[in-house]
């Protein structure tokens, strides 16, 4: 995420970057030491999407301050 936003890892931390999932569960998080987007827990596609052909999880990256 840091690389995609063109930020140094320290700037990502300083700006309070966080991942926001829509829904009750947080499926993704930012790894503090690398700035990588990682799964926060195991994702069970069959339970989450059931019979849907295309399974999509949406989340937003929130970074405080101007880009």
C-alpha positions as CSV (number, residue, x, y, z in Angstrom):
1,X,0.0,0.0,0.0
2,X,2.8,2.4,0.9
3,X,4.4,1.8,-2.5
4,X,1.1,2.1,-4.4
5,X,0.5,5.5,-2.7
6,X,4.0,6.7,-3.2
7,X,4.6,7.1,0.5
8,X,7.5,6.0,2.7
9,X,6.4,3.4,5.3
10,X,7.0,6.0,8.1
11,X,4.7,8.5,6.4
12,X,2.0,5.8,6.1
13,X,2.2,5.2,9.9
14,X,2.4,9.0,10.7
15,X,-0.7,9.7,8.7
16,X,-2.7,7.0,10.6
17,X,-3.4,4.9,7.5
18,X,-5.9,2.2,8.1
19,X,-8.2,-0.3,6.2
20,X,-11.9,0.0,6.6
21,X,-14.1,-2.9,5.5
22,X,-17.8,-2.5,4.8
23,X,-19.6,-4.8,7.2
24,X,-19.1,-6.3,10.6
25,X,-15.8,-8.1,10.1
26,X,-12.4,-6.8,9.3
27,X,-11.0,-9.1,6.7
28,X,-7.9,-7.0,5.9
29,X,-5.3,-5.0,7.7
30,X,-2.1,-3.1,7.1
31,X,1.1,-4.9,8.2
32,X,2.9,-2.4,10.4
33,X,6.4,-3.3,9.5
34,X,6.0,-3.7,5.7
35,X,3.0,-1.6,4.7
36,X,1.5,-4.6,2.9
37,X,-2.2,-5.3,2.7
38,X,-2.8,-8.7,4.5
39,X,-5.7,-10.8,5.5
40,X,-6.6,-10.2,9.1
41,X,-8.3,-13.6,9.4
42,X,-9.1,-16.7,7.3
43,X,-11.6,-16.0,4.6
44,X,-14.1,-18.7,3.8
45,X,-15.4,-18.0,0.3
46,X,-18.2,-20.6,0.5
47,X,-19.6,-19.1,3.7
48,X,-19.1,-15.5,2.6
49,X,-20.5,-15.6,-1.0
50,X,-22.4,-18.9,-1.0
51,X,-23.6,-19.5,-4.6
52,X,-22.3,-16.3,-6.2
53,X,-20.0,-16.9,-9.2
54,X,-18.0,-13.8,-8.4
55,X,-16.9,-13.1,-4.8
56,X,-15.8,-9.6,-4.1
57,X,-14.7,-8.1,-0.8
58,X,-14.5,-4.3,-0.8
59,X,-12.4,-2.2,1.6
60,X,-11.1,1.3,1.7
61,X,-7.7,2.6,2.6
62,X,-8.0,5.7,4.7
63,X,-4.9,8.0,4.9
64,X,-5.1,11.3,6.9
65,X,-3.7,14.5,5.4
66,X,-3.3,15.6,1.8
67,X,-1.8,13.3,-0.8
